[in-house]
Amino acid sequence: MGLIGDTKLGILRKLSDGQAHGYAIAEDIGVSSGGIYTHLDELEDEGMIRVTEQENEGRQKKYYELTESGELLLKALEDS
């Protein structure tokens, strides 16, 4: 296996288009909505993504976005 697994790479690619919430990421990359959060937590712990909370339809939702480190990692992976 390479530097990063396919699921995490898919998350980084999805977030390169802009911020998204967990269910949208899971649906877009074909991962279960329950399983996506383990990967998101790990990417956050590694400093590749950050979480913000925003109100949406009267509820607080977590949105994920790439950090500068995440952008650099994705670029390095795409260039290799």
Sine and cosine of phi, psi and omega as CSV:
sin_phi,cos_phi,sin_psi,cos_psi,sin_omega,cos_omega
0.00,0.00,0.52,-0.85,-0.03,-1.00
-0.98,0.21,-0.35,-0.94,-0.05,-1.00
-0.90,0.43,-0.51,0.86,-0.08,-1.00
-0.57,-0.82,0.58,-0.81,-0.01,-1.00
-0.95,0.31,0.28,-0.96,-0.03,-1.00
-0.87,0.49,-0.62,0.78,-0.02,-1.00
-0.91,0.41,-0.72,0.70,0.01,-1.00
-0.92,0.40,-0.61,0.79,0.05,-1.00
-0.89,0.45,-0.65,0.76,0.05,-1.00
-0.88,0.47,-0.63,0.78,0.04,-1.00
-0.90,0.45,-0.74,0.67,0.00,-1.00
-0.87,0.49,-0.67,0.75,0.03,-1.00
-0.89,0.46,-0.70,0.71,0.02,-1.00
-0.87,0.50,-0.69,0.72,-0.05,-1.00
-0.97,0.26,-0.24,0.97,0.08,-1.00
-0.92,0.38,-0.32,0.95,0.06,-1.00
-1.00,0.10,-0.14,0.99,-0.03,-1.00
0.77,-0.63,0.12,-0.99,-0.07,-1.00
-0.91,0.41,0.44,-0.90,0.00,-1.00
-0.42,-0.91,0.35,-0.94,0.08,-1.00
-1.00,-0.08,0.28,-0.96,-0.15,-0.99
-0.81,0.58,-0.71,0.71,-0.03,-1.00
-0.90,0.44,-0.63,0.78,0.01,-1.00
-0.91,0.41,-0.64,0.77,0.03,-1.00
-0.90,0.44,-0.75,0.67,-0.02,-1.00
-0.85,0.53,-0.71,0.70,-0.01,-1.00
-0.90,0.44,-0.67,0.74,-0.05,-1.00
-0.92,0.40,-0.62,0.79,-0.06,-1.00
-0.98,-0.18,0.01,1.00,0.10,-0.99
0.97,0.22,0.63,0.77,0.03,-1.00
-0.88,-0.47,0.49,-0.87,0.02,-1.00
-0.89,0.46,0.57,-0.82,-0.02,-1.00
-0.90,0.43,-0.47,0.88,0.06,-1.00
-0.96,0.27,-0.62,0.79,-0.06,-1.00
-0.97,0.23,-0.36,0.93,-0.08,-1.00
-0.91,0.41,-0.52,0.85,-0.13,-0.99
-0.94,0.34,-0.47,0.88,0.10,-1.00
-0.88,0.47,-0.72,0.69,0.01,-1.00
-0.91,0.41,-0.66,0.75,0.02,-1.00
-0.89,0.45,-0.68,0.73,0.02,-1.00
-0.88,0.47,-0.67,0.74,0.00,-1.00
-0.91,0.42,-0.69,0.72,0.03,-1.00
-0.90,0.44,-0.58,0.81,0.05,-1.00
-0.92,0.38,-0.71,0.71,0.02,-1.00
-0.86,0.51,-0.56,0.83,-0.01,-1.00
-0.99,0.13,-0.06,1.00,0.04,-1.00
0.98,0.18,0.27,0.96,-0.03,-1.00
-1.00,0.05,-0.43,0.90,0.03,-1.00
-0.69,-0.72,0.30,-0.95,0.10,-0.99
-0.77,-0.64,0.37,-0.93,-0.03,-1.00
-0.91,-0.41,0.70,-0.71,0.15,-0.99
-0.80,-0.60,0.50,-0.86,0.06,-1.00
-0.95,-0.30,0.73,-0.68,0.00,-1.00
-0.71,-0.70,0.51,-0.86,0.06,-1.00
-0.99,0.16,0.73,-0.68,0.00,-1.00
-0.63,-0.78,0.90,-0.44,-0.01,-1.00
0.82,0.57,0.66,0.75,0.06,-1.00
0.99,0.16,0.06,1.00,0.00,-1.00
-0.83,-0.55,0.54,-0.84,0.11,-0.99
-0.98,0.20,0.78,-0.63,0.05,-1.00
-0.82,-0.58,0.56,-0.83,0.07,-1.00
-1.00,0.02,0.75,-0.66,0.07,-1.00
-0.88,-0.47,0.62,-0.79,-0.04,-1.00
-0.93,-0.36,0.59,-0.81,0.06,-1.00
-0.54,-0.84,0.39,-0.92,0.01,-1.00
-0.94,0.34,0.58,-0.82,0.21,-0.98
-1.00,-0.04,0.08,-1.00,0.07,-1.00
-0.87,0.50,-0.64,0.77,0.04,-1.00
-0.89,0.47,-0.64,0.77,0.04,-1.00
-0.90,0.43,-0.64,0.77,0.04,-1.00
-0.90,0.44,-0.68,0.73,0.00,-1.00
-0.91,0.42,-0.66,0.75,0.03,-1.00
-0.89,0.46,-0.73,0.68,0.00,-1.00
-0.87,0.50,-0.70,0.72,0.02,-1.00
-0.88,0.48,-0.69,0.73,0.00,-1.00
-0.89,0.46,-0.66,0.75,0.00,-1.00
-0.93,0.37,-0.62,0.78,-0.01,-1.00
-0.95,0.32,-0.51,0.86,-0.01,-1.00
-0.98,0.18,-0.32,0.95,-0.07,-1.00
-1.00,0.10,0.00,0.00,0.00,0.00
